[in-house]
Structures are given as structure tokens and as C-alpha cells.
């Protein structure tokens, strides 16, 4: 069963869980956690401490990765899931 982002009630913006963000970016869940902890991927936390990502946050990260890597090194191509509608 495919994962689909959660539709936020207040602003109708798509919200992804960490697992959904990992799938959207084409990387492992552990990688999303590491990137978030290192400050490379922006997210916000629920009152319970779970990470949540907006599509805009993920797309901004993808755009930044196309120009430079997280440590300013050569770009790492993230397999951005254009298939997620």
C-alpha cells in the first residue's frame, strides 16, 4: 500500500511523516533522521516529538542538494519522487 502525505486541517498543506519523507526523497528513514538531526533537512516536531515535513521543506532540500551537498561538497543527486502527487 503506497504511503500518502497527511492533509493538514488548518492550512491544507501536505504533511509528511519521516517514513513518507524518506520515500519521497528516495533515501532510508535513518538517512532522513541523520539529515534532520544535522540540520540539513528542515522539519517541525509534534507535541509528542515526532518529525513532520511539509512538501515545501522537502522540495527546498532537494533544490539545495542540486547545487551543493550538505557539507558544501559536490552535489548528491537525491532521487526526488516526482511520482508523489
Secondary structure as UniProt FT lines:
FT   STRAND          6..7
FT   TURN            9..11
FT   STRAND          14..16
FT   HELIX           18..25
FT   HELIX           29..37
FT   TURN            38..39
FT   STRAND          44..45
FT   TURN            47..48
FT   STRAND          51..54
FT   HELIX           55..67
FT   TURN            70..71
FT   TURN            82..83
//
